[in-house]
Amino acid sequence: MKKLALLKKDAAVRSTSLWTPLVAAAVSAVLLVGCGGGSDSSAATGSAANLASSTPPSTQAAPPPDQPLNDNTVYGTGPNDNTIDMTEQAAVTHHNVTINGQNISYTARAGHLLTIDASTSKPNAKMFYVSYTMDNPDPSKPRPVTFFYNGGPGSSAVYLLLGSFGPKRIQSSFPNFTPPAPYQLLDNPDSLLDRSDLVFINPVGTGYSVAVNPYKNKDFWGVDQDAHSIDRFIQRYLSLYNRWNSPKFLFGESYGTARSAVLSWVLHEDGVELNGITLQSSILDYSNSASAIGLFPTLAADAFYYNKTGVTPPPADLASYVQQAMNYATTTLMPLAQAPNPQDGGLVNVRLNMSLPVAMQMQQYIGIDPVTMIQDYGNPAAFGNFFGQLVPGTAIGQYDGRATSINTGIGPFILPDAGSNDPSITNVAGVYTTEWNDYLHNQLKYTSTSSFVDLNDQVFNNWDFSHVDPTGAARGGGNTLYTAGDLAATMTLNPDLKVFSANGYFDAVTPFFQTALTLASMPVDPSLQNNITTKRYPSGHMIYLDNPSRTAMKADLGSFYDGVMANRSAMMRVLKLQRPSK
């Protein structure tokens, strides 16, 4: 697996926060990851009628035989690549999984759908997806469909597909290093398939997704371009598989949360209203991605995990400790960050705003002298000093502070651009690469002659970050991308939309407290804040890699989905409007 890309922003990123210099250096080294019937267009996709049939389960026919697919189309991943092939094909296989004691039969599809240009209606991309749909669902209950994607930009959906809530999951030693093969792919009792059909989308330039001639891959590489592309994929899926009247959910991770925010508005503009959105490891405000206020409680969580805290009385547990750290960040650090800072050589001299008592207090929380880290500014790994110095001789992960590796002596990285060598990534990379290739070929029965691209750096390097959200909070490119406004606008016009926000305590790339601050400050009516459910877990950026956290998150998601599906407020309003007046 290539390096997980998470928030690779240029060194010009600046913030008014306490630790702007050292955080900016870190952000320059990392990218955000990771960070189901109607007619069918080909025999290979099988009978779509099985997806939403109203026939009672007892009279359903046995599933048809599996339909393997050997795909010889070339899928290039460069900015100027495209294809002239416009076939919609998928390998179709049939499986079973047990979830909460319920045996679920399901159909898996791995293949491509064509998307079209909204103006010309001509095909513009051939997008790779994997879907899981329950066979013979209860016709009396509406069956939701959830669309998943990872982030980057430039990441395929393989990380969510094999790690989170699909019917299969990897088995790893995470947060420790997972030894080389052989590996075992497990049935996933935490799958969301008991609540929803699942569709995992690979944006153009990732997986086997490619532009269709005369369009080029780079035509889809931008905030708005990408959202419109995923919008067209979803509409194509809804049409092909007769799912227009199904409840619809989005699930995005890392940059995928920014994608969800923009996509929710684009879908709304096209008349597609969503029922729910899951934001995992959010990055909705890039201008505060380097905020010391948002980051501080995560560093405190890392220090707690390694018994490096010095606060008195000693913290009783992780949850209460991070709450204490959040209170300190709000009451003490936030006023410092908001005070005017003198300039020194063009760099913010934050030391002049930090008294010795405050520095000593911070050290008690995070186990490292913050002034020392600030003085090291200029070292490309300045931010990494925390992750390389908290535990002597050990490098700890930025995506997940519980993950460790041997410290090479130059911080947690082996090479200057080595986000790939963050132990959060290297400790699980091998099992993902091996199991995905084995699973796709042997169980999903899809074989391609092209290289599957799990992470494509070319996508990020050519990404257009320009975007103006519908609320008018006009912010520019990659350093200041703001998409919380898109989510706020969508929630305002769709007051039944519910949001589930999930973060890991040990994720320093998309910190949980910054997510809370961003959501709390959205330009939305205060009453709609009640539509947001927030949960945090003792895990990292990829919450689901921690077994207890994945199980806990599935339980929380189950309650979230059940609540959304039980919400009859919208239906009651419609019925009330339809009643004749007396």
C-alpha positions as CSV (number, residue, x, y, z in Angstrom):
1,M,0.0,0.0,0.0
2,K,1.3,3.4,-0.8
3,K,1.4,6.0,1.9
4,L,-1.8,7.2,3.4
5,A,-2.3,10.8,2.4
6,L,-3.5,13.1,5.1
7,L,-3.6,16.9,4.9
8,K,-0.6,17.5,2.7
9,K,-0.8,21.2,2.6
10,D,2.1,23.5,1.6
11,A,4.3,25.3,4.1
12,A,2.4,28.5,3.6
13,V,-0.3,27.3,5.9
14,R,-0.6,29.7,8.7
15,S,-2.9,30.1,11.7
16,T,-3.2,32.6,14.5
17,S,-2.9,29.8,17.0
18,L,-0.3,29.4,19.7
19,W,1.7,26.8,17.8
20,T,1.3,28.0,14.2
21,P,4.9,27.5,13.2
22,L,5.3,24.0,14.5
23,V,1.9,22.9,13.4
24,A,2.3,24.3,10.0
25,A,5.5,22.3,9.6
26,A,3.6,19.1,10.4
27,V,0.7,19.8,8.1
28,S,3.1,20.3,5.3
29,A,4.2,16.7,5.7
30,V,0.9,15.0,5.7
31,L,-2.3,14.5,3.7
32,L,-5.8,13.7,4.9
33,V,-6.7,10.0,4.2
34,G,-6.5,8.6,5.8
35,C,-6.8,11.0,7.8
36,G,-28.6,-1.1,-3.1
37,G,-33.5,-2.6,-8.2
38,G,-34.3,-1.5,-12.0
39,S,-33.0,-2.6,-15.3
40,D,-29.4,-3.6,-15.7
41,S,-27.0,-2.3,-18.4
42,S,-25.1,-5.6,-18.8
43,A,-25.5,-9.3,-18.0
44,A,-22.6,-9.1,-15.7
45,T,-24.4,-6.9,-13.2
46,G,-27.1,-9.5,-12.6
47,S,-30.8,-9.0,-11.9
48,A,-31.3,-5.7,-10.1
49,A,-34.9,-6.7,-9.3
50,N,-33.5,-8.7,-6.4
51,L,-32.4,-5.5,-4.7
52,A,-35.8,-4.0,-4.0
53,S,-38.3,-6.7,-4.8
54,S,-41.7,-6.5,-3.0
55,T,-42.0,-10.3,-3.2
56,P,-42.3,-11.8,0.3
57,P,-39.0,-13.5,1.3
58,S,-40.7,-16.9,1.6
59,T,-41.4,-16.9,-2.2
60,Q,-38.1,-15.5,-3.4
61,A,-36.2,-17.6,-5.8
62,A,-32.8,-18.9,-4.8
63,P,-30.0,-16.5,-5.7
64,P,-28.5,-17.0,-9.2
65,P,-25.0,-18.3,-9.7
66,D,-22.1,-16.1,-9.1
67,Q,-20.9,-14.1,-12.2
68,P,-17.1,-13.5,-12.2
69,L,-15.7,-10.7,-14.3
70,N,-12.3,-10.5,-16.0
71,D,-11.9,-6.8,-16.9
72,N,-9.2,-6.0,-19.5
73,T,-9.9,-2.3,-19.7
74,V,-6.9,-0.1,-18.9
75,Y,-7.6,2.4,-16.1
76,G,-4.9,5.1,-16.0
77,T,-4.5,7.2,-12.9
78,G,-2.5,10.2,-14.3
79,P,-4.0,13.6,-14.6
80,N,-4.4,13.3,-18.4
81,D,-5.6,9.7,-18.5
82,N,-9.0,8.5,-19.7
83,T,-10.7,5.6,-21.4
84,I,-12.9,5.1,-24.5
85,D,-14.6,2.1,-22.9
86,M,-18.1,2.8,-21.8
87,T,-19.4,-0.6,-20.6
88,E,-21.1,-0.9,-17.2
89,Q,-20.1,-4.3,-15.8
90,A,-19.8,-5.9,-12.4
91,A,-18.8,-9.2,-10.9
92,V,-21.8,-10.5,-8.9
93,T,-21.3,-12.8,-5.9
94,H,-23.6,-14.1,-3.1
95,H,-22.6,-14.4,0.6
96,N,-23.9,-14.7,4.1
97,V,-22.9,-12.9,7.3
98,T,-24.2,-13.1,10.9
99,I,-24.9,-9.7,12.6
100,N,-26.4,-9.6,16.1
101,G,-27.5,-13.3,15.7
102,Q,-29.2,-12.6,12.4
103,N,-28.0,-14.5,9.4
104,I,-28.1,-12.1,6.4
105,S,-27.8,-13.2,2.8
106,Y,-26.5,-10.5,0.6
107,T,-25.3,-9.8,-3.0
108,A,-22.0,-8.2,-3.6
109,R,-21.2,-6.3,-6.8
110,A,-17.7,-5.1,-7.8
111,G,-17.5,-3.1,-11.1
112,H,-18.2,0.2,-12.8
113,L,-21.1,2.7,-13.4
114,L,-21.0,5.5,-16.0
115,T,-21.6,9.0,-14.9
116,I,-22.7,11.8,-17.2
117,D,-22.0,15.4,-17.7
118,A,-25.0,17.3,-16.2
119,S,-25.2,19.7,-19.2
120,T,-24.6,17.4,-22.2
121,S,-25.8,14.1,-20.6
122,K,-22.7,12.5,-22.3
123,P,-20.7,10.0,-20.3
124,N,-17.8,11.6,-18.6
125,A,-16.4,9.0,-16.1
126,K,-16.4,5.3,-15.4
127,M,-16.4,4.9,-11.7
128,F,-15.5,1.7,-9.7
129,Y,-17.6,0.7,-6.8
130,V,-18.3,-2.3,-4.5
131,S,-21.9,-2.7,-3.2
132,Y,-23.5,-5.0,-0.7
133,T,-27.3,-5.4,-0.8
134,M,-29.4,-7.6,1.5
135,D,-31.3,-10.3,-0.3
136,N,-35.1,-10.4,0.1
137,P,-35.5,-7.5,2.6
138,D,-38.7,-7.1,4.5
139,P,-40.9,-5.3,2.0
140,S,-42.9,-3.5,4.8
141,K,-39.8,-1.6,5.9
142,P,-37.9,1.0,3.9
143,R,-34.4,-0.2,3.2
144,P,-31.7,2.6,3.4
145,V,-28.7,2.8,1.2
146,T,-25.4,4.3,2.5
147,F,-22.7,5.7,0.2
148,F,-19.1,5.4,1.6
149,Y,-15.8,7.1,0.6
150,N,-12.5,7.8,2.1
151,G,-10.6,11.1,1.8
152,G,-7.2,12.3,0.7
153,P,-8.1,13.8,-1.7
154,G,-6.8,10.8,-3.7
155,S,-7.8,7.9,-1.5
156,S,-9.8,4.9,-2.7
157,A,-12.5,3.4,-0.5
158,V,-10.6,0.3,0.4
159,Y,-9.8,1.5,4.0
160,L,-13.5,1.9,5.0
161,L,-14.5,-1.2,2.9
162,L,-12.2,-3.7,4.7
163,G,-11.8,-1.9,8.0
164,S,-15.1,-0.5,9.1
165,F,-18.7,-1.6,8.6
166,G,-18.7,-3.7,5.4
167,P,-19.5,-7.5,5.8
168,K,-15.8,-8.4,5.8
169,R,-12.9,-6.9,7.8
170,I,-9.2,-7.3,8.1
171,Q,-7.6,-8.9,11.2
172,S,-4.6,-7.0,12.4
173,S,-2.4,-6.5,15.4
174,F,-3.1,-2.7,15.5
175,P,-2.0,-0.5,17.1
176,N,1.0,-2.8,17.1
177,F,2.8,-3.8,13.9
178,T,0.9,-6.5,12.0
179,P,3.4,-9.2,10.9
180,P,3.7,-10.2,7.2
181,A,1.3,-12.7,5.5
182,P,-0.5,-15.0,5.9
183,Y,-3.5,-13.0,7.0
184,Q,-7.1,-13.8,7.7
185,L,-10.1,-11.9,6.4
186,L,-13.0,-12.2,8.9
187,D,-16.8,-11.9,8.7
188,N,-17.7,-8.6,10.4
189,P,-20.3,-8.8,13.1
190,D,-20.1,-5.0,13.4
191,S,-21.3,-4.5,9.8
192,L,-24.0,-1.9,9.1
193,L,-25.6,-4.3,6.6
194,D,-28.3,-5.1,9.2
195,R,-29.4,-1.4,8.9
196,S,-28.6,-0.4,5.4
197,D,-27.3,-1.5,2.0
198,L,-23.8,-0.3,1.5
199,V,-22.0,1.2,-1.6
200,F,-18.3,2.0,-1.5
201,I,-17.3,4.6,-4.1
202,N,-13.8,5.2,-5.6
203,P,-13.5,8.8,-6.9
204,V,-11.9,9.3,-10.3
205,G,-8.2,8.6,-10.3
206,T,-8.5,6.1,-7.4
207,G,-9.2,2.4,-7.5
208,Y,-10.2,1.6,-11.1
209,S,-12.1,4.9,-11.6
210,V,-11.2,6.9,-14.7
211,A,-12.5,9.7,-16.9
212,V,-14.2,8.9,-20.2
213,N,-12.7,10.5,-23.4
214,P,-12.7,13.4,-24.1
215,Y,-12.7,14.2,-20.4
216,K,-9.5,13.7,-18.4
217,N,-9.0,12.6,-14.8
218,K,-7.9,16.0,-13.7
219,D,-11.2,17.4,-14.8
220,F,-12.6,15.8,-11.6
221,W,-9.9,16.8,-9.2
222,G,-11.3,19.7,-7.2
223,V,-13.7,20.4,-4.3
224,D,-16.7,21.2,-6.5
225,Q,-15.7,19.0,-9.4
226,D,-15.4,16.0,-7.1
227,A,-18.7,16.6,-5.4
228,H,-20.6,16.9,-8.7
229,S,-18.9,13.7,-9.8
230,I,-20.0,11.7,-6.7
231,D,-23.5,13.3,-7.1
232,R,-23.8,11.9,-10.6
233,F,-22.6,8.5,-9.5
234,I,-25.2,8.4,-6.7
235,Q,-28.0,9.4,-9.1
236,R,-26.9,6.7,-11.6
237,Y,-26.9,4.1,-8.8
238,L,-30.4,5.2,-7.7
239,S,-31.7,4.9,-11.2
240,L,-30.0,1.7,-12.2
241,Y,-31.0,-0.2,-9.0
242,N,-34.4,1.5,-8.5
243,R,-33.5,3.1,-5.2
244,W,-34.8,6.6,-5.6
245,N,-37.3,6.2,-2.9
246,S,-34.9,4.6,-0.4
247,P,-33.7,6.5,2.6
248,K,-30.2,7.9,1.8
249,F,-27.1,8.2,3.9
250,L,-23.5,9.4,3.4
251,F,-20.5,8.1,5.2
252,G,-17.2,10.0,4.7
253,E,-13.9,9.8,6.5
254,S,-11.2,12.5,6.7
255,Y,-11.4,14.6,3.6
256,G,-14.4,12.5,2.9
257,T,-16.2,14.6,5.5
258,A,-15.5,17.8,3.6
259,R,-16.7,15.9,0.5
260,S,-19.9,15.0,2.4
261,A,-20.6,18.6,3.3
262,V,-20.3,19.9,-0.2
263,L,-22.0,16.8,-1.7
264,S,-25.0,17.2,0.6
265,W,-25.6,20.7,-0.8
266,V,-25.0,19.5,-4.4
267,L,-27.5,16.7,-3.9
268,H,-30.0,19.1,-2.4
269,E,-29.6,21.4,-5.4
270,D,-30.4,18.4,-7.6
271,G,-33.5,17.5,-5.5
272,V,-32.0,14.6,-3.6
273,E,-32.6,15.1,0.1
274,L,-30.5,13.0,2.5
275,N,-31.7,11.3,5.7
276,G,-28.4,11.1,7.5
277,I,-24.6,11.8,7.2
278,T,-21.8,10.2,9.2
279,L,-18.7,12.4,9.6
280,Q,-15.7,10.3,10.8
281,S,-12.5,12.2,11.6
282,S,-13.7,15.5,10.3
283,I,-11.9,18.3,8.5
284,L,-14.5,20.9,7.7
285,D,-12.4,24.1,8.3
286,Y,-8.9,24.0,6.9
287,S,-8.1,27.5,8.3
288,N,-8.2,25.9,11.8
289,S,-6.6,22.6,10.9
290,A,-3.4,23.8,12.6
291,S,-5.1,25.2,15.7
292,A,-3.3,24.7,18.9
293,I,-6.6,25.0,20.8
294,G,-8.2,22.1,18.8
295,L,-5.0,20.0,19.0
296,F,-4.1,20.4,22.7
297,P,-6.6,17.8,24.1
298,T,-5.4,15.2,21.7
299,L,-1.8,15.7,22.8
300,A,-3.1,15.4,26.4
301,A,-4.8,12.1,25.5
302,D,-1.5,10.8,24.1
303,A,0.3,11.8,27.3
304,F,-2.3,10.1,29.3
305,Y,-2.0,6.9,27.3
306,Y,1.8,6.8,28.0
307,N,1.5,7.9,31.7
308,K,3.3,11.1,30.9
309,T,0.9,13.5,32.6
310,G,1.8,15.5,35.7
311,V,-1.5,17.1,36.6
312,T,-2.7,16.8,40.2
313,P,-4.8,15.1,41.2
314,P,-3.9,12.4,38.7
315,P,-6.6,11.9,36.0
316,A,-9.1,9.2,36.8
317,D,-9.8,8.1,33.2
318,L,-9.3,9.2,29.7
319,A,-12.7,10.7,29.1
320,S,-12.6,12.9,32.2
321,Y,-9.0,13.9,31.5
322,V,-9.6,15.1,27.9
323,Q,-12.6,17.0,29.2
324,Q,-10.3,18.7,31.7
325,A,-7.8,19.4,28.8
326,M,-10.6,20.9,26.7
327,N,-11.6,23.2,29.5
328,Y,-8.0,24.3,29.9
329,A,-7.7,24.9,26.2
330,T,-10.8,27.0,26.2
331,T,-10.2,29.1,29.3
332,T,-6.4,29.5,29.2
333,L,-5.0,28.9,25.7
334,M,-7.8,30.4,23.7
335,P,-7.3,33.9,25.1
336,L,-3.6,33.6,24.4
337,A,-4.1,32.5,20.9
338,Q,-6.5,35.4,20.2
339,A,-4.2,38.1,21.6
340,P,-2.1,40.2,19.2
341,N,1.2,38.5,18.5
342,P,4.4,40.5,17.8
343,Q,6.3,39.5,14.7
344,D,9.9,38.2,14.6
345,G,11.4,37.8,11.2
346,G,8.0,37.1,9.7
347,L,7.3,34.3,12.2
348,V,4.8,34.5,15.0
349,N,6.8,34.7,18.2
350,V,4.3,32.9,20.3
351,R,6.8,32.6,23.2
352,L,6.2,36.3,24.0
353,N,2.5,35.5,24.6
354,M,3.2,32.5,26.8
355,S,4.1,33.1,30.4
356,L,6.3,30.6,32.1
357,P,3.5,29.4,34.4
358,V,1.3,28.7,31.4
359,A,4.1,26.8,29.7
360,M,4.6,24.7,32.9
361,Q,0.9,24.0,33.1
362,M,0.9,22.9,29.4
363,Q,3.8,20.6,30.1
364,Q,1.9,18.9,32.9
365,Y,-0.9,18.1,30.5
366,I,1.1,17.0,27.5
367,G,4.3,15.7,29.0
368,I,6.5,17.9,26.8
369,D,7.8,21.4,27.2
370,P,5.9,23.4,24.6
371,V,8.5,26.2,24.5
372,T,11.2,23.7,23.5
373,M,9.1,22.5,20.6
374,I,8.5,26.1,19.5
375,Q,12.2,27.0,19.6
376,D,12.8,24.1,17.3
377,Y,10.9,25.8,14.5
378,G,12.8,25.5,11.3
379,N,13.3,21.8,11.6
380,P,10.9,20.2,9.0
381,A,9.9,17.7,11.7
382,A,9.3,20.4,14.4
383,F,5.8,19.2,15.0
384,G,7.0,15.7,15.0
385,N,9.1,16.5,18.1
386,F,6.1,15.7,20.3
387,F,5.6,12.4,18.6
388,G,9.3,11.6,18.7
389,Q,10.1,12.9,22.2
390,L,7.1,12.0,24.3
391,V,8.3,8.4,24.7
392,P,12.2,8.4,24.5
393,G,13.4,6.0,21.8
394,T,9.9,5.6,20.4
395,A,8.0,7.3,17.6
396,I,4.3,7.5,18.2
397,G,1.7,8.0,15.4
398,Q,0.0,11.2,14.4
399,Y,-3.0,9.5,13.0
400,D,-3.2,7.3,16.1
401,G,-1.0,8.1,19.1
402,R,-1.2,4.5,20.4
403,A,0.8,3.2,17.4
404,T,4.5,3.1,17.8
405,S,7.7,2.3,16.0
406,I,11.4,2.6,16.7
407,N,12.5,6.2,16.7
408,T,15.2,6.7,14.0
409,G,16.6,9.7,15.8
410,I,15.2,12.2,13.3
411,G,11.7,12.2,14.6
412,P,9.0,9.6,13.7
413,F,9.9,9.8,10.0
414,I,12.5,8.0,7.9
415,L,12.3,10.3,4.9
416,P,11.5,14.1,4.7
417,D,8.1,13.4,3.0
418,A,7.5,10.2,4.8
419,G,3.9,10.5,6.0
420,S,4.0,6.8,4.9
421,N,6.4,6.0,7.7
422,D,4.0,7.2,10.5
423,P,3.5,4.1,12.6
424,S,-0.2,4.6,12.5
425,I,0.1,3.7,8.8
426,T,3.0,1.2,8.6
427,N,1.6,-1.0,11.4
428,V,-1.4,-1.9,9.2
429,A,-0.4,-1.2,5.6
430,G,0.7,-4.7,4.6
431,V,-2.5,-6.4,5.7
432,Y,-4.7,-4.0,3.8
433,T,-2.7,-4.4,0.5
434,T,-2.7,-8.2,0.7
435,E,-6.2,-8.8,1.9
436,W,-7.8,-6.3,-0.6
437,N,-6.1,-8.0,-3.6
438,D,-7.0,-11.4,-2.3
439,Y,-10.6,-10.5,-1.5
440,L,-11.3,-8.7,-4.7
441,H,-10.0,-11.6,-6.9
442,N,-11.1,-14.7,-4.9
443,Q,-14.3,-13.6,-3.1
444,L,-15.7,-10.8,-5.1
445,K,-14.4,-12.5,-8.3
446,Y,-13.4,-9.3,-10.0
447,T,-10.0,-9.5,-11.9
448,S,-8.4,-6.5,-13.7
449,T,-5.3,-6.2,-15.7
450,S,-4.8,-2.6,-14.4
451,S,-3.1,-1.6,-11.2
452,F,-5.5,-0.8,-8.3
453,V,-4.6,2.6,-6.9
454,D,-5.4,2.8,-3.2
455,L,-3.8,6.2,-2.8
456,N,-2.9,8.5,-5.6
457,D,-0.6,11.4,-4.8
458,Q,-1.2,12.8,-8.2
459,V,-4.8,13.6,-7.3
460,F,-3.8,15.7,-4.3
461,N,-0.9,17.4,-6.1
462,N,-3.4,18.6,-8.8
463,W,-6.4,19.3,-6.6
464,D,-8.3,22.5,-7.0
465,F,-9.2,23.6,-3.4
466,S,-11.1,26.7,-4.4
467,H,-14.7,26.8,-3.2
468,V,-17.3,29.2,-1.9
469,D,-19.9,27.7,0.4
470,P,-23.6,28.6,0.1
471,T,-23.8,30.6,3.3
472,G,-21.5,33.2,1.8
473,A,-18.5,32.5,4.0
474,A,-16.2,32.9,1.0
475,R,-12.9,31.3,1.7
476,G,-10.2,30.5,-0.9
477,G,-7.9,27.6,-1.6
478,G,-6.3,24.7,0.3
479,N,-5.2,26.7,3.3
480,T,-8.6,28.1,4.0
481,L,-11.1,25.6,2.5
482,Y,-14.4,25.8,4.6
483,T,-17.1,23.3,4.0
484,A,-19.0,23.5,7.3
485,G,-21.1,26.2,5.6
486,D,-22.3,23.7,3.0
487,L,-23.4,21.4,5.7
488,A,-25.1,24.2,7.6
489,A,-27.0,25.3,4.4
490,T,-28.2,21.8,3.7
491,M,-29.4,21.3,7.3
492,T,-31.2,24.6,7.2
493,L,-33.2,23.7,4.1
494,N,-33.6,20.0,5.2
495,P,-34.3,20.3,8.9
496,D,-34.9,16.5,9.1
497,L,-31.3,15.8,8.1
498,K,-29.4,14.1,11.0
499,V,-25.6,14.1,11.4
500,F,-23.5,11.6,13.3
501,S,-20.0,12.9,14.1
502,A,-17.3,10.5,15.3
503,N,-13.7,11.1,16.3
504,G,-10.9,9.2,18.0
505,Y,-9.2,10.7,21.0
506,F,-5.7,9.8,19.7
507,D,-6.0,11.4,16.2
508,A,-3.8,14.5,16.0
509,V,-4.5,15.1,12.3
510,T,-8.2,15.7,12.6
511,P,-8.4,16.4,16.3
512,F,-11.7,15.7,18.1
513,F,-11.9,19.1,19.9
514,Q,-11.4,21.0,16.7
515,T,-14.3,19.1,15.2
516,A,-16.4,20.1,18.1
517,L,-15.4,23.8,17.7
518,T,-16.1,23.7,14.0
519,L,-19.5,22.1,14.3
520,A,-20.5,24.4,17.2
521,S,-19.6,27.5,15.2
522,M,-21.5,26.5,12.0
523,P,-23.7,29.3,10.6
524,V,-26.9,27.3,11.4
525,D,-30.0,28.0,13.6
526,P,-29.1,26.8,17.2
527,S,-32.1,24.5,17.2
528,L,-30.5,22.5,14.4
529,Q,-27.5,21.7,16.6
530,N,-29.8,19.1,18.2
531,N,-29.7,17.2,14.9
532,I,-26.0,16.5,15.5
533,T,-24.9,13.4,17.5
534,T,-21.3,13.5,18.7
535,K,-19.4,10.4,19.8
536,R,-15.7,9.9,20.7
537,Y,-13.7,6.7,21.1
538,P,-10.4,5.6,22.5
539,S,-8.9,5.1,19.1
540,G,-7.3,7.2,16.3
541,H,-8.1,8.5,12.8
542,M,-9.3,5.2,11.6
543,I,-11.5,4.5,14.6
544,Y,-12.6,1.1,13.4
545,L,-9.1,-0.4,13.6
546,D,-9.6,-0.6,17.3
547,N,-11.8,-3.6,17.9
548,P,-13.7,-2.3,21.0
549,S,-14.1,1.1,19.4
550,R,-15.5,-0.3,16.2
551,T,-18.0,-2.4,18.1
552,A,-19.0,0.6,20.2
553,M,-19.3,2.8,17.1
554,K,-21.5,0.2,15.4
555,A,-23.8,0.2,18.4
556,D,-24.0,4.0,18.2
557,L,-24.5,4.0,14.5
558,G,-27.3,1.4,14.9
559,S,-29.0,3.7,17.4
560,F,-28.5,6.7,15.0
561,Y,-30.0,4.8,12.0
562,D,-32.9,3.5,14.1
563,G,-33.6,7.0,15.3
564,V,-33.5,8.5,11.8
565,M,-35.8,5.8,10.5
566,A,-38.2,6.2,13.4
567,N,-38.4,9.9,12.9
568,R,-41.8,10.5,11.4
569,S,-41.8,14.3,11.8
570,A,-41.4,14.9,8.1
571,M,-44.2,12.5,7.2
572,M,-46.5,14.0,9.8
573,R,-45.9,17.5,8.4
574,V,-46.8,16.2,4.9
575,L,-49.9,14.5,6.2
576,K,-51.0,17.6,8.0
577,L,-50.6,19.7,4.9
578,Q,-52.7,17.2,3.0
579,R,-55.6,17.2,5.4
580,P,-58.5,19.3,4.2
581,S,-59.1,22.4,6.3
582,K,-62.3,22.6,8.3
